[in-house]
């Protein structure tokens, strides 16, 4: 049974929110950290978990095509589901519902199934029964048993066998703990113990604290699941982790991300996430893909960064004077439904609310991070948002930089750019040559600028309301 060298793309139609066919391209590992990482972002209920299910459905065993219940089939596609997974040698595996309709499906295209340990999807519901019987589950059986597409979005239920499998072999335990120690430091002491009734449980000790698996935190258990999904995966394989951030402290999120970037050098790591900490811009420059999944009026769309925008991002990362432009606060934008307001810098984010309050106006949009790092960078941030499918984006520039507006408006015809009449928003005592929108106390808009500023902001308000 031959392996798929690497997944190249996924096409989904008629499955859950995917009415019309949409395509997702996967990152290709080339030996560079992060090169094989694909990051799916987007608001809640956008369709990210459906992508994980689609990969799971397309990698079932040849003799076990999945069934698609009525609730999983999209009426826009007349109840027909078609999922196509293509590798980087051009081979495609298709699973689709029967032409006669109903829930049954068949495989077509290249009939070769990926090796049962080649593609593994770890769902967000990482369930673990605290007391369990004795079993030993190696990777192939674990993947094979857990990848059946359930009628509901159930989680993993056979993890106890994986714990025994690790514990039963010193070499496996050493390999597992070598990875676990990169996330949990100091490395916890864990054993499998037995109750008087004969059930087994996981015993976990860290310094002065000891827990059974019944009282162990969900975050620690999630780390065990994630490390287990990685430690015995093969080079060239694919691991899809749905919501790796669940129950994890931000510090652990950062460590898990570092682990995923490391493993994506020679295998494909796909994550769907709601956590800004799981967006790694250096990895994206190295070849990682970021794709935004959005559900608009019941239909899912997928949007990806272009290679040209990736090049522009590399230039932003080289600017040490404005590290916040692609910082953690900026990353939060990718989980918005839409409506983003771009301003030049940190001061604008701080002082524009004062301007709006003084004028009695509101803008129904969210600021992008702490500004775009200057007017010359607004086009790069707009390009990122445009590639990722944001339809409502507006930018406000200082009056002395309004000459950037024609170029920006030409590049991004669906977006809206204006300028306020002053050289800067905030009054700066050490820069008397600059006119400021706010007075010398930075509380009220100067009288001579009120009407023009009101006109510009009103235009932005109306744009977001369309």
matplotlib code that plots the C-alpha trace (Angstrom):
import matplotlib.pyplot as plt

x = [0.0, 1.8, 1.9, 0.8, 4.2, 2.5, -1.0, -1.2, -4.8, -8.3, -11.5, -14.8, -18.3, -21.7, -20.4, -21.8, -21.3, -19.5, -22.2, -20.1, -16.7, -13.8, -10.1, -7.4, -3.7, -1.4, 2.1, 5.0, 7.8, 11.3, 13.5, 13.0, 11.3, 7.7, 7.7, 5.2, 2.8, -0.7, -2.7, -6.4, -8.0, -11.4, -14.2, -16.3, -18.6, -16.8, -16.0, -12.5, -13.5, -15.3, -12.0, -10.6, -13.6, -13.2, -9.6, -10.7, -13.5, -11.1, -8.6, -10.9, -10.0, -10.9, -13.6, -15.1, -16.3, -18.0, -21.7, -22.9, -26.1, -28.7, -27.5, -24.0, -25.2, -25.6, -28.9, -27.1, -25.4, -28.7, -27.5, -24.5, -21.1, -17.8, -14.4, -11.1, -7.7, -4.8, -1.1, 1.9, 2.4, -1.0, -2.8, -6.4, -8.6, -12.3, -15.1, -18.6, -22.2, -23.9, -25.5, -28.8, -28.7, -28.8, -26.0, -23.9, -20.6, -18.0, -14.3, -13.1, -10.0, -6.8, -8.0, -4.8, -5.4, -2.7, -0.9, -3.0, -0.4, 0.2, -2.6, -3.9, -6.6, -6.7, -10.1, -10.6, -12.7, -9.8, -11.6, -9.9, -11.7, -9.9, -10.2, -9.6, -8.7, -5.4, -4.6, -1.8, -2.6, 0.2, -0.1, -1.5, -4.4, -5.0, -5.3, -7.4, -9.8, -10.1, -10.4, -13.9, -16.2, -18.7, -22.3, -21.5, -18.3, -17.0, -13.5, -10.7, -11.8, -8.9, -6.1, -5.5, -4.2, -1.7, -0.5, 0.1, 1.9, 4.3, 4.9, 5.4, 8.6, 11.6, 12.6, 9.1, 8.8, 12.2, 11.1, 7.8, 9.3, 11.9, 9.1, 7.0, 9.8, 9.9, 6.5, 6.3, 9.4, 10.3, 9.3, 6.5, 6.7, 3.9, 3.0, 0.1, -1.4, -4.2, -7.1, -8.2, -11.1, -8.7, -9.1, -6.1, -5.4, -2.8, -0.8, 0.9, 3.4, 5.0, 7.1, 4.9, 1.6, 0.2, -2.9, -4.8, -6.2, -9.6, -8.2, -5.7, -6.2, -7.6, -4.6, -2.0, -4.1, -4.3, -0.5, -0.2, -2.6, -0.7, 2.8, 1.5, 0.2, 3.7, 6.4, 6.0, 4.8, 6.9, 8.8, 6.5, 3.3, 0.5, -0.9, -4.0, -4.7, -8.0, -7.7, -4.4, -4.8, -7.7, -7.3, -3.6, -2.0, -0.6, 3.0, 2.1, 0.6, 3.9, 5.8, 3.3, 3.6, 7.5, 7.1, 4.7, 7.1, 10.0, 8.1, 6.9, 10.4, 9.8, 6.1, 2.9, 1.3, -2.1, -3.9, -7.1, -7.0, -8.7, -5.5, -3.4, -0.3, -0.6, 0.1, 3.9, 4.9, 8.5, 7.1, 4.8, 7.8, 9.6, 6.7, 3.9, 0.4, -2.2, -5.8, -8.9, -12.1, -15.3, -19.0, -21.0, -24.7, -24.4, -21.8, -18.1, -15.3, -11.5, -8.9, -5.1, -2.2, -0.6, 3.2, 3.5, 2.0, 4.3, 7.2, 5.8, 5.4, 9.1, 9.9, 7.7, 9.4, 12.8, 11.5, 12.9, 11.4, 7.8, 7.8, 4.1, 2.9, 2.8, 2.5, 0.1, -2.5, -2.4, -3.0, -6.4, -7.7, -7.8, -10.5, -12.9, -15.8, -15.0, -14.8, -11.2, -10.0, -6.4, -4.6, -0.9, 0.4, 0.0, -0.9, -3.8, -5.2, -5.0, -6.3, -8.9, -11.4, -11.1, -11.7, -14.8, -16.1, -15.6, -17.4, -20.2, -19.5, -18.9, -17.3, -18.6, -15.1, -12.1, -8.7, -5.9, -3.5, -1.5, -1.5, 0.2, 3.6, 3.2, 1.4, 3.9, 3.0, -0.8, -0.8, 0.9, -1.6, -4.4, -3.0, -2.9, -6.6, -7.6, -6.0, -7.7, -11.1, -11.9, -14.5, -14.8, -11.6, -11.0, -7.9, -7.4, -4.2, -2.7, -3.5, 0.2, 0.2, -3.0, -1.1, -1.0, -4.7, -5.0, -2.5, -4.2, -7.7, -6.4, -4.9, -7.9, -11.0, -13.4, -11.8, -12.1, -9.3, -9.6, -7.4, -8.1, -7.1, -4.1, -0.5, -1.0, -3.8, -2.0, -0.5, 3.2, 5.0, 8.4, 7.0, 5.4, 5.7, 3.1, -0.6, -2.5, -6.1, -6.5, -5.9, -2.9, -4.5, -5.3, -8.9, -10.9, -10.8, -9.6, -12.4, -10.9, -10.7, -14.1, -16.2, -13.6, -12.9, -16.6, -17.0, -14.2, -15.3, -18.9, -17.8, -16.0, -19.1, -21.3, -18.8, -19.0, -22.8, -23.2]
y = [0.0, 3.2, 6.4, 9.8, 11.7, 14.9, 16.3, 19.1, 20.2, 19.5, 20.3, 20.2, 20.5, 19.8, 18.9, 20.9, 24.6, 23.9, 24.4, 25.3, 23.7, 25.3, 24.5, 24.5, 24.2, 22.7, 23.8, 21.6, 20.7, 21.5, 21.0, 24.6, 24.9, 25.9, 25.1, 22.3, 24.1, 25.0, 27.4, 27.7, 30.8, 32.4, 33.2, 30.6, 28.3, 29.2, 25.7, 25.0, 21.8, 20.7, 20.8, 18.4, 16.1, 16.3, 15.1, 12.3, 11.3, 11.2, 9.0, 6.2, 2.6, 1.6, -0.9, 1.6, 4.7, 7.1, 7.8, 11.4, 11.8, 14.3, 16.9, 16.8, 17.4, 20.9, 21.7, 24.1, 21.1, 19.2, 16.9, 15.6, 15.5, 15.4, 15.6, 15.3, 15.0, 15.4, 14.7, 16.5, 13.9, 14.6, 11.6, 12.3, 10.3, 11.2, 10.3, 11.3, 10.3, 7.9, 9.4, 8.1, 10.3, 9.5, 9.1, 6.3, 7.2, 5.6, 6.2, 7.0, 8.5, 7.0, 4.1, 4.0, 4.7, 6.6, 4.4, 4.1, 6.0, 8.5, 11.0, 11.4, 13.9, 14.8, 16.3, 19.1, 16.9, 15.0, 12.8, 10.5, 8.0, 8.4, 4.7, 2.1, -1.5, -2.8, -2.6, -1.7, 0.3, 1.0, 3.9, 2.2, 0.7, 3.9, 6.0, 3.3, 3.0, 6.8, 8.1, 6.7, 9.7, 9.7, 10.7, 13.5, 15.4, 12.9, 12.9, 10.3, 7.4, 4.9, 7.0, 4.7, 2.1, 4.6, 5.3, 1.6, 1.4, 4.2, 2.8, -0.8, -0.1, 1.9, 3.2, 4.5, 6.1, 7.8, 9.1, 10.3, 12.0, 13.7, 15.5, 16.0, 17.7, 20.4, 21.5, 20.5, 21.7, 20.2, 16.9, 15.3, 11.9, 9.7, 6.1, 3.8, 2.6, 0.3, 0.6, -2.1, -2.8, -3.6, -0.5, 1.4, 5.1, 7.6, 8.9, 12.3, 13.9, 17.3, 18.6, 18.3, 17.6, 14.2, 13.7, 10.8, 11.0, 11.7, 15.0, 15.9, 19.2, 19.2, 21.2, 18.6, 15.8, 17.8, 18.1, 14.3, 13.8, 16.3, 14.9, 11.4, 12.4, 13.7, 11.5, 8.4, 10.0, 9.4, 11.9, 12.7, 12.0, 14.5, 15.4, 17.6, 19.0, 20.8, 23.6, 22.8, 25.7, 24.2, 24.4, 25.4, 28.3, 30.9, 29.8, 26.2, 27.4, 29.1, 25.9, 23.7, 26.1, 25.8, 22.0, 22.1, 24.4, 22.0, 18.9, 20.7, 20.7, 17.2, 16.5, 18.3, 19.8, 21.3, 23.2, 25.0, 27.6, 30.5, 31.5, 34.5, 32.7, 30.0, 32.4, 32.3, 34.9, 33.7, 30.3, 31.8, 33.6, 30.2, 28.5, 27.9, 28.7, 30.7, 30.3, 32.0, 30.0, 32.1, 31.3, 34.0, 33.6, 29.8, 29.2, 28.6, 30.3, 29.7, 32.4, 32.1, 34.5, 35.1, 34.7, 38.4, 39.2, 36.7, 38.7, 41.9, 40.3, 39.4, 43.1, 44.0, 41.4, 43.1, 46.4, 46.2, 49.7, 48.4, 44.8, 45.3, 45.5, 41.7, 41.2, 39.3, 42.1, 42.3, 38.5, 38.9, 40.4, 37.0, 35.7, 38.6, 38.1, 41.4, 45.1, 46.3, 49.8, 50.6, 53.5, 54.5, 53.8, 53.2, 56.8, 56.7, 53.6, 55.4, 58.8, 58.1, 56.9, 60.4, 62.0, 59.9, 60.5, 64.3, 64.3, 62.0, 59.4, 55.6, 53.3, 49.8, 48.2, 46.9, 48.5, 46.5, 45.8, 48.8, 50.3, 49.4, 50.9, 54.0, 55.0, 53.3, 49.9, 50.3, 48.7, 45.6, 45.1, 45.8, 43.1, 40.5, 41.3, 41.3, 37.9, 36.5, 37.5, 40.6, 42.6, 45.6, 47.4, 51.1, 53.2, 56.6, 58.5, 61.7, 64.7, 65.3, 61.7, 61.9, 61.5, 57.7, 57.4, 57.3, 54.4, 52.5, 53.0, 51.8, 48.6, 47.8, 49.0, 47.4, 49.1, 52.8, 55.2, 58.7, 61.2, 63.6, 67.3, 67.6, 66.4, 64.1, 63.1, 63.8, 67.2, 66.9, 69.7, 68.7, 68.9, 72.3, 72.3, 69.6, 70.5, 68.2, 67.1, 67.3, 70.4, 70.9, 68.8, 66.0, 66.0, 67.8, 68.2, 71.6, 73.8, 74.4, 70.7, 69.6, 69.8, 68.2, 65.4, 64.8, 64.4, 62.0, 59.8, 59.9, 58.5, 55.6, 55.0, 54.8, 52.5, 49.9, 50.1, 49.2]
z = [0.0, -1.2, 0.8, -0.3, -0.3, 1.0, 0.8, -1.8, -1.6, -0.4, -2.2, -0.3, -1.7, -0.2, 3.3, 6.2, 5.5, 2.2, -0.5, -3.5, -3.9, -2.0, -2.1, 0.5, -0.4, 2.2, 3.1, 1.8, 4.2, 2.8, 5.8, 7.2, 10.5, 9.9, 6.2, 6.5, 8.8, 7.7, 10.0, 9.7, 11.3, 11.4, 13.7, 15.6, 13.6, 10.4, 9.1, 10.4, 12.2, 9.0, 7.2, 9.7, 9.2, 5.5, 5.7, 8.0, 5.6, 2.6, 4.3, 5.5, 4.6, 1.1, 2.4, 4.8, 2.9, 5.3, 5.5, 5.4, 7.4, 6.3, 8.8, 7.2, 3.6, 2.3, 0.6, -1.8, -3.3, -3.5, -0.7, -2.6, -0.9, -2.7, -1.0, -3.0, -1.5, -3.9, -3.2, -4.6, -7.3, -8.7, -7.4, -6.2, -3.8, -4.0, -1.7, -2.8, -2.1, -4.5, -7.5, -6.4, -3.3, 0.4, 3.0, 1.4, -0.4, -2.6, -3.3, -6.8, -8.4, -7.2, -5.0, -3.0, 0.7, 2.6, 5.0, 8.1, 10.1, 7.3, 8.0, 11.5, 12.7, 16.4, 17.1, 19.5, 21.8, 23.4, 25.8, 28.2, 30.6, 34.0, 34.8, 32.2, 31.4, 30.2, 26.5, 24.1, 21.0, 18.5, 16.1, 13.0, 15.0, 16.9, 13.7, 12.0, 14.9, 15.6, 12.0, 11.3, 10.6, 13.5, 13.3, 15.9, 16.5, 19.1, 20.4, 20.8, 23.1, 22.9, 24.4, 27.4, 25.0, 23.8, 27.3, 27.9, 24.5, 25.5, 29.0, 27.9, 26.0, 27.4, 24.0, 23.2, 26.7, 26.2, 22.8, 24.1, 27.2, 25.0, 23.3, 26.4, 28.2, 25.5, 26.6, 30.3, 32.2, 34.6, 33.1, 35.3, 36.7, 35.4, 36.0, 35.4, 38.7, 39.6, 42.0, 44.5, 42.1, 39.3, 37.1, 35.9, 36.0, 35.1, 38.1, 37.6, 39.9, 39.7, 42.6, 45.7, 43.8, 42.8, 40.7, 39.3, 35.8, 37.4, 38.8, 36.2, 34.4, 30.8, 29.7, 30.8, 29.3, 26.0, 26.0, 26.4, 23.4, 21.2, 22.0, 21.4, 18.0, 17.1, 18.8, 16.7, 13.5, 10.5, 8.3, 5.4, 7.4, 8.2, 11.6, 11.8, 15.3, 15.8, 18.3, 19.9, 22.3, 24.2, 28.0, 27.6, 29.5, 27.1, 28.1, 27.1, 23.9, 22.9, 23.7, 21.7, 18.8, 18.9, 18.9, 15.8, 14.0, 14.7, 13.5, 10.4, 8.9, 7.5, 7.8, 7.4, 10.5, 10.0, 12.8, 13.1, 15.9, 17.6, 19.5, 18.3, 19.8, 17.2, 14.3, 13.6, 11.0, 10.7, 9.9, 7.3, 5.6, 5.7, 3.7, 6.2, 4.9, 6.7, 5.5, 6.8, 6.8, 6.9, 7.0, 5.1, 5.2, 5.7, 3.0, 3.8, 2.0, 2.2, 1.6, 1.5, 1.5, -1.9, -2.5, -3.2, 0.2, 1.9, 0.4, 1.8, 5.2, 5.2, 4.9, 7.8, 10.0, 9.2, 10.8, 14.3, 15.1, 14.8, 16.1, 17.2, 13.6, 13.4, 17.2, 19.4, 19.4, 15.6, 15.3, 17.0, 13.8, 12.0, 14.3, 13.6, 11.2, 9.4, 9.9, 10.5, 11.0, 10.0, 11.5, 11.3, 14.8, 18.5, 19.3, 16.8, 18.5, 21.8, 20.8, 18.0, 20.6, 22.2, 18.9, 18.3, 21.8, 21.5, 18.2, 19.4, 16.7, 16.7, 14.2, 14.0, 13.5, 15.4, 15.3, 13.7, 16.6, 17.7, 14.2, 10.9, 11.7, 9.5, 6.3, 4.0, 5.6, 5.4, 1.9, 3.3, 6.1, 3.7, 1.3, 4.1, 5.0, 1.3, 0.6, 3.7, 2.5, 4.7, 2.8, 5.1, 5.8, 6.1, 6.8, 8.3, 7.6, 8.9, 6.7, 5.7, 4.3, 2.4, -0.9, -0.2, -0.5, -4.3, -4.6, -1.7, -3.2, -6.6, -5.1, -2.9, -4.6, -2.1, 0.9, 2.0, 2.9, 4.2, 6.0, 8.9, 8.3, 10.8, 10.6, 13.7, 16.0, 19.3, 20.3, 20.8, 22.7, 21.2, 17.6, 17.4, 13.6, 13.4, 13.5, 15.8, 15.6, 19.4, 21.5, 23.7, 26.5, 24.0, 25.1, 22.4, 18.6, 17.6, 16.4, 13.0, 12.3, 13.6, 10.5, 8.2, 10.7, 11.1, 7.4, 7.0, 9.9, 8.8, 5.4, 7.2, 9.4, 6.3, 4.6, 7.4, 7.5, 3.9]

ax = plt.figure().add_subplot(projection="3d")
ax.plot(x, y, z, "-o")
ax.set_aspect("equal")
plt.show()
